């Protein structure tokens, strides 16, 4: 048994997992395991050449998910689907672009595996919204409130000089503080009052300055997102933001930066191993 190479690799897998999940260096693992640094390097190279196991989560039981992506290499990165209830990773794929064709193929694959979403929380990407509705026509999509607030405050500037931008910035500051129907009604009233005072004039003004253009963008985003901002108040299964998945991406990137320098083929396997082993 001890001379069996398969058993040997399986015994060494624990050090590969520590390197991948915990981000330990080769020297740290060598000190913990008693192996040499070169042996640890061979263990890691061996497992990076092996295909990761294909997880089989219970997709049919999930009806509410957080769907988001993050860039790793230029315009391609990781797209992930996380269960809203327990924040477990349902599916993740590396080297995916957030384009309708790629997203359509991915969601069709998940639907064939049993995923039938009724609710989804997204960051507002039009291609993502379109692909989700195309696969599940009756899905209710919740816009991430944190993304709305962050982008709106960025367009309004930290210390705006214009009166309309000052009042719009105050509205964006209220976005993440809506906890009840009363809060929702007050927020909508503030938006309607601002739109009546400033919005209609901004819409027809032909000015194209940088600051003014950003205010128009902020107004357009807010009005477009408004119908899909408050689904979470009616259903506790709906997440009001994508923060849980953003936190997962943050941990993944932190671990990846600790192992920078991976070759292209190893980089691809690294992310698939991480997605397979780190399900929370």
Buried (B, 14 or more C-beta within 10 A) or exposed (E): EEEEEEEBBEEBBEBBBBBBBEBBEBEBBBEEBEBEEEBBBEBBEBBBEEEBEEBEBEBEEBBBBBBBBBEBEEEBBBBBBBBBBEBBBBBBBBBBBBEBEBBBEBBEEBBEEEBBBBBBBBBBBEBBBEBBEBBBEEBBBBBBBBBBBBBBBEBBBEEBEBEBBEBBBEBBEBBBEBEEEEBBEEBBEBBEEBBEEBBEEBEEEEEEEEBBEBBBBBBBBBEEBBEBBBBBBEEEBBBBBBBBBBEBBEBBBEBBEEBEEBEEEBBBBBBBBBBBBBBE
